Amino acid sequence: MKKILKGLLSAMVVSLSVCMANAFPDVSDNHWAAPQIKLLSEQGVIVGYPDGTFKPDDNVTRAEFASMAIKALGQQNTKVIQPVNFTDITEEYWAYDAIQKALYFELVSVEKDGDTFRPDDSVSRAESLSVAVNALTTEQISALKAREVLKKAYADSHLIPEWFLIPAGKAEILGMVVVIPSETKAKLDADRPATRAEVAAILFNMMEQAKLNPNAKLAEAMRKKTGEGFVVENATVQGSIGTIPAGSIVPVELSKFIGSQTSEAGDIYMGRAAQNFVTKDKFILVREGATLKGQLTDVRPGKWFVRNGVLVLDNAIITTNNDQTAVFSGTAQVIKDRNWFMKFVRFCFKGEKLEVPAEGFVNLKLLKPVKVDLTNGWILE
């Protein structure tokens, strides 16, 4: 069993590293949306199918798109106090929370309680682009201005629905409209269902624009989060990204007892962040409750006149409050604080036993730097 657990842990670490480099087999490197699909899949905004494919030409439902948009904006953990009632969605529906969050952040709108949301309908290009524009603070434009900019760019500008005219104009001015490259004059195809590749590109554009000009509610939610906790002394902040450098020491609370006399090399251990890890300016790097997992790598019992006990563990991964599992590479060696006399005794006679009780702490030294989006706690790899 121990070998199985060790193998599973190793496989998790390898898969976390490999998945960053692997592309979907049905999305070639020269596919027009390959960069956006790769980035969003790495960040968990979009996912492939069980057979490993992405199916870039398939359509996306309105519920799926709402869920993707909320993930793209990093707002999965937002709490909505006053939900909107729909006649075709209950609280048990898989995307209920995401749809409520999309409403809260004014990505989509409804006229009144009791409307339908049509969660299983395909999202149109017009709807997806409107959501992307609604995520932003934009300059107001007139319908006349919108028609002017759209007429220059799209052969079907005269077919654009009236409700979509101004959002489409804003999207064009901001360079957010996604059109599959072709030799003929581009078409907006407002009413056509958006493909998964188009959705990936639209969400990518939204994410980039929202970093600069989010709407009012998103701006508040996308602030760098602050709090009290363990200060990581050498952590740095650049923009919205915090970095815990290699060599940093962080305390990890263990979930079960480990000891030099009873544990064995290869044993899996789990721990948690018992408090926030924060920068000197109190920006939260890792939230309290994040779980860490690794294994004991060097365990030797203390023996009189032979050696003092040895107890070393290596951490491999972390699972954050966002349910993200990422590489978090570090090592910790358990040692005892001793006065000069006990140091002399242990040097001469040896035999010291090492142990950490459940809910006891080890100091984990990071082996690689960790970059964190300070607005949502997402670890960037």
C-alpha positions in Angstrom: 0.0 0.0 0.0 2.8 2.3 0.9 4.4 1.8 -2.6 1.0 2.5 -4.2 0.6 5.7 -2.3 4.1 6.8 -3.1 3.5 6.0 -6.8 0.3 7.9 -6.9 1.9 11.0 -5.3 4.7 10.9 -7.8 2.2 10.5 -10.7 0.3 13.6 -9.5 3.5 15.7 -9.4 4.5 14.4 -12.9 1.1 15.0 -14.3 1.0 18.5 -12.9 4.2 19.3 -14.7 3.5 17.4 -17.9 0.0 18.8 -18.5 1.5 22.3 -18.8 3.4 21.2 -21.9 1.0 18.8 -23.5 -1.6 20.1 -26.1 -4.9 18.5 -26.9 -4.4 16.0 -29.7 -7.1 17.6 -31.8 -5.7 21.1 -31.4 -2.5 21.5 -33.5 0.2 24.0 -32.6 -0.8 26.1 -35.6 -4.5 26.1 -34.8 -5.6 29.8 -34.8 -6.7 29.6 -31.1 -4.0 27.2 -29.8 -2.3 29.7 -27.5 -5.6 30.7 -25.8 -6.8 27.2 -25.5 -3.5 26.1 -23.9 -3.5 29.0 -21.4 -7.1 28.6 -20.3 -6.8 24.8 -20.0 -3.7 25.3 -17.8 -5.6 27.6 -15.5 -8.6 25.3 -15.3 -11.0 27.7 -17.1 -11.7 25.2 -19.8 -11.4 21.5 -19.8 -11.2 18.7 -22.4 -13.3 15.6 -22.8 -12.6 12.3 -21.1 -10.9 11.0 -24.2 -8.4 13.8 -24.0 -9.7 15.8 -26.9 -10.8 19.4 -26.8 -13.3 19.4 -29.8 -12.6 23.1 -30.8 -15.5 23.2 -33.2 -18.2 22.0 -30.8 -20.6 24.5 -29.3 -20.9 25.7 -25.6 -24.1 26.0 -23.6 -25.0 29.2 -21.8 -24.5 27.5 -18.5 -21.1 26.3 -19.5 -20.1 29.7 -20.7 -21.3 31.4 -17.4 -19.1 28.9 -15.5 -16.1 29.5 -17.7 -16.5 33.3 -17.5 -16.5 33.2 -13.7 -13.4 31.0 -13.6 -11.7 33.2 -16.1 -12.2 36.2 -13.9 -11.1 34.2 -10.8 -14.4 34.7 -8.9 -15.4 31.1 -8.1 -15.3 31.9 -4.4 -17.6 34.9 -4.5 -20.7 34.6 -2.2 -24.0 35.8 -3.7 -26.4 36.9 -0.9 -29.5 37.6 -3.0 -29.9 35.1 -5.8 -32.2 35.6 -8.8 -34.9 33.0 -9.3 -35.4 31.3 -12.6 -38.2 29.0 -13.7 -35.8 26.6 -15.5 -33.0 26.4 -12.9 -33.0 25.1 -9.3 -30.4 25.4 -6.7 -29.4 21.7 -7.4 -28.5 22.6 -11.0 -24.7 22.1 -11.5 -24.0 25.6 -12.7 -26.5 27.4 -10.4 -23.8 29.2 -8.4 -21.8 30.2 -11.5 -24.9 31.7 -13.1 -25.8 33.6 -10.0 -22.2 35.0 -9.9 -22.4 36.0 -13.5 -25.6 37.9 -12.7 -24.0 39.5 -9.6 -21.0 40.8 -11.6 -23.4 42.1 -14.3 -22.0 39.9 -17.0 -25.5 38.9 -17.9 -28.9 40.4 -16.9 -32.5 39.5 -16.6 -35.5 41.7 -16.5 -37.1 40.2 -13.4 -37.3 37.2 -11.1 -39.0 34.2 -12.7 -37.5 34.6 -16.1 -35.9 31.7 -17.9 -32.1 31.4 -18.3 -32.1 28.7 -21.0 -29.0 27.1 -19.5 -28.8 24.3 -22.1 -29.1 26.5 -25.2 -25.9 27.1 -27.1 -24.4 30.5 -26.3 -24.2 32.7 -29.4 -21.3 34.8 -30.5 -23.3 37.9 -29.6 -24.0 36.7 -26.1 -20.5 35.6 -25.4 -19.0 38.9 -26.7 -21.6 40.9 -24.6 -20.5 39.0 -21.5 -16.9 39.9 -22.2 -17.7 43.6 -22.7 -20.0 43.7 -19.6 -17.0 42.6 -17.5 -15.3 45.9 -18.3 -15.5 49.6 -17.6 -15.8 51.1 -21.1 -16.3 54.5 -22.7 -19.8 55.1 -23.8 -20.4 55.2 -27.6 -23.5 56.0 -29.6 -25.3 53.6 -31.9 -24.1 55.7 -34.8 -20.5 55.3 -33.8 -21.0 51.6 -33.3 -22.4 51.2 -36.8 -19.5 53.1 -38.3 -16.8 51.0 -36.8 -18.6 47.7 -37.5 -19.5 48.6 -41.1 -15.8 49.0 -41.9 -14.9 45.6 -40.5 -17.7 43.2 -41.1 -19.6 42.2 -44.2 -22.8 41.4 -42.2 -22.8 44.5 -40.0 -26.3 45.4 -41.3 -27.6 42.1 -39.7 -26.4 42.8 -36.2 -29.3 42.7 -33.7 -30.2 46.0 -32.2 -29.5 44.9 -28.6 -26.0 43.8 -29.6 -25.0 46.9 -31.6 -23.3 49.0 -28.9 -21.6 46.0 -27.2 -20.3 44.8 -30.6 -19.0 48.3 -31.3 -17.2 48.4 -28.0 -15.8 45.0 -28.5 -14.5 46.1 -32.0 -12.9 49.2 -30.6 -11.2 47.2 -27.9 -10.0 44.6 -30.3 -11.9 41.9 -28.6 -14.0 40.5 -31.5 -12.9 37.0 -32.4 -13.1 36.1 -36.1 -11.7 32.9 -37.6 -9.0 33.9 -40.0 -10.1 33.7 -43.7 -9.3 35.3 -47.0 -12.8 36.8 -47.4 -14.2 39.8 -45.6 -14.9 38.9 -42.0 -18.4 38.3 -40.7 -19.5 38.9 -37.2 -22.0 36.1 -37.3 -23.8 37.5 -34.2 -26.5 34.8 -34.0 -24.3 31.8 -34.8 -23.5 29.5 -31.8 -19.9 30.2 -30.6 -17.5 27.3 -30.9 -15.3 26.1 -28.1 -12.2 27.6 -29.8 -14.0 31.0 -30.2 -15.1 30.9 -26.6 -11.5 30.3 -25.5 -10.3 33.3 -27.5 -13.1 35.5 -26.3 -12.5 34.6 -22.6 -8.8 35.2 -23.1 -9.5 38.7 -24.4 -11.9 39.4 -21.5 -9.3 38.3 -19.0 -6.6 40.6 -20.4 -9.0 43.6 -20.6 -10.4 43.0 -17.2 -6.9 43.2 -15.7 -6.8 46.8 -16.9 -10.4 48.0 -16.8 -12.8 45.7 -14.8 -16.3 46.8 -14.1 -17.0 48.3 -10.7 -18.0 45.1 -9.0 -15.1 43.1 -10.4 -12.7 45.9 -9.5 -13.6 45.5 -5.9 -13.5 41.7 -6.1 -10.1 41.8 -8.0 -8.3 43.8 -5.4 -5.2 42.2 -3.9 -6.5 40.4 -0.8 -5.1 41.3 2.5 -5.1 39.7 5.9 -3.1 38.8 9.0 -0.9 35.7 9.2 2.6 34.4 9.0 4.8 36.9 7.2 7.0 35.4 4.5 9.9 37.9 4.9 11.4 37.7 1.4 8.2 37.6 -0.6 7.9 40.2 -3.4 4.9 41.8 -5.1 4.8 43.0 -8.7 1.5 44.3 -9.8 -1.1 41.7 -8.8 1.5 38.9 -8.6 3.2 37.8 -5.4 6.3 35.6 -5.4 7.4 33.3 -2.6 11.1 32.9 -3.4 13.0 29.6 -3.2 14.6 29.3 0.2 11.6 30.8 2.0 10.6 29.1 5.3 6.9 28.5 6.0 5.2 26.6 8.9 3.2 23.6 8.1 0.8 21.9 10.6 0.9 18.1 10.3 -2.3 16.1 10.3 -0.8 13.0 12.0 2.1 12.0 14.2 5.5 11.3 12.6 8.6 10.0 14.4 12.1 8.8 13.8 11.4 5.6 15.8 8.1 4.6 14.1 7.8 6.2 10.7 9.5 4.9 7.6 10.9 6.5 4.5 8.3 6.7 1.8 5.4 7.3 4.2 2.9 9.8 2.9 2.2 12.8 5.1 -0.4 15.6 4.9 -0.3 19.1 6.4 -2.0 22.4 6.3 -1.4 26.1 6.4 -2.7 26.9 9.9 -2.7 30.6 9.1 -2.4 32.8 6.1 1.0 33.1 4.5 1.3 36.9 3.8 3.8 39.5 2.5 5.2 42.3 4.7 2.3 44.4 3.4 -0.2 41.8 4.4 -1.1 40.6 0.9 -2.3 37.0 1.2 -0.1 34.5 -0.7 -1.6 31.3 0.6 -4.9 31.2 2.5 -5.3 29.4 5.8 -6.6 25.9 5.4 -4.6 25.1 2.2 -3.5 21.5 2.4 0.0 20.2 1.6 1.1 16.7 0.8 4.4 14.9 0.4 6.4 12.0 1.8 9.1 11.2 4.4 12.3 10.8 2.5 14.9 10.1 5.2 13.9 8.3 8.5 16.5 6.8 10.8 15.8 5.9 14.4 18.0 7.3 17.1 20.4 4.7 18.7 22.6 5.1 21.7 26.3 5.4 20.7 25.3 5.1 17.0 23.4 8.1 15.9 20.8 10.7 16.6 17.4 10.2 14.9 16.9 11.6 11.4 13.5 12.8 10.2 13.3 14.5 6.8 10.2 15.2 4.7 9.7 16.6 1.2 6.5 18.4 0.2 5.3 17.9 -3.3 1.9 19.6 -3.9 -0.5 22.0 -2.4 -4.3 22.2 -2.7 -5.6 25.7 -2.3 -8.9 27.1 -1.1 -9.7 27.4 -4.8 -9.5 23.6 -5.1 -6.4 24.1 -7.3 -3.7 21.5 -6.9 -0.3 22.8 -7.8 3.4 22.0 -7.4 4.7 23.3 -4.0 8.2 21.8 -3.7 9.9 22.0 -0.3 11.8 20.1 2.3 11.8 20.1 6.1 14.2 18.4 8.5 13.0 17.9 12.1 15.5 19.0 14.7 15.3 19.8 18.4 16.3 23.0 20.0 18.9 22.1 22.6 20.9 24.0 25.2 24.7 23.7 25.1 24.7 20.8 27.6 22.3 18.6 25.6 24.2 19.4 22.5 27.3 18.0 24.1 25.4 14.9 25.4 23.9 14.2 22.0 27.3 14.7 20.3 29.0 12.3 22.6 26.4 9.7 23.3 23.8 10.2 20.5 20.5 8.3 20.6 18.1 11.3 20.3 14.6 10.5 19.2 12.7 12.9 16.9 8.9 13.2 16.6 6.2 15.7 15.6 2.7 15.1 17.1 -0.5 15.6 15.1 -1.2 19.3 14.9 2.5 19.9 15.5 4.6 22.0 13.1 7.5 21.6 10.8 9.3 24.5 9.0 9.2 23.8 5.2 11.9 25.3 3.1 10.8 26.0 -0.5 13.0 24.5 -3.2 11.4 26.4 -6.0 9.7 29.9 -6.2 5.9 30.0 -6.1 4.0 32.8 -8.0 0.5 33.7 -6.8 -2.2 35.9 -8.2 -3.0 38.0 -5.2 -6.5 38.9 -6.3 -7.8 35.3 -6.2 -5.1 33.0 -4.8 -4.4 31.2 -8.0 -0.9 29.7 -8.2 0.7 30.4 -11.5 2.8 27.7 -13.1 
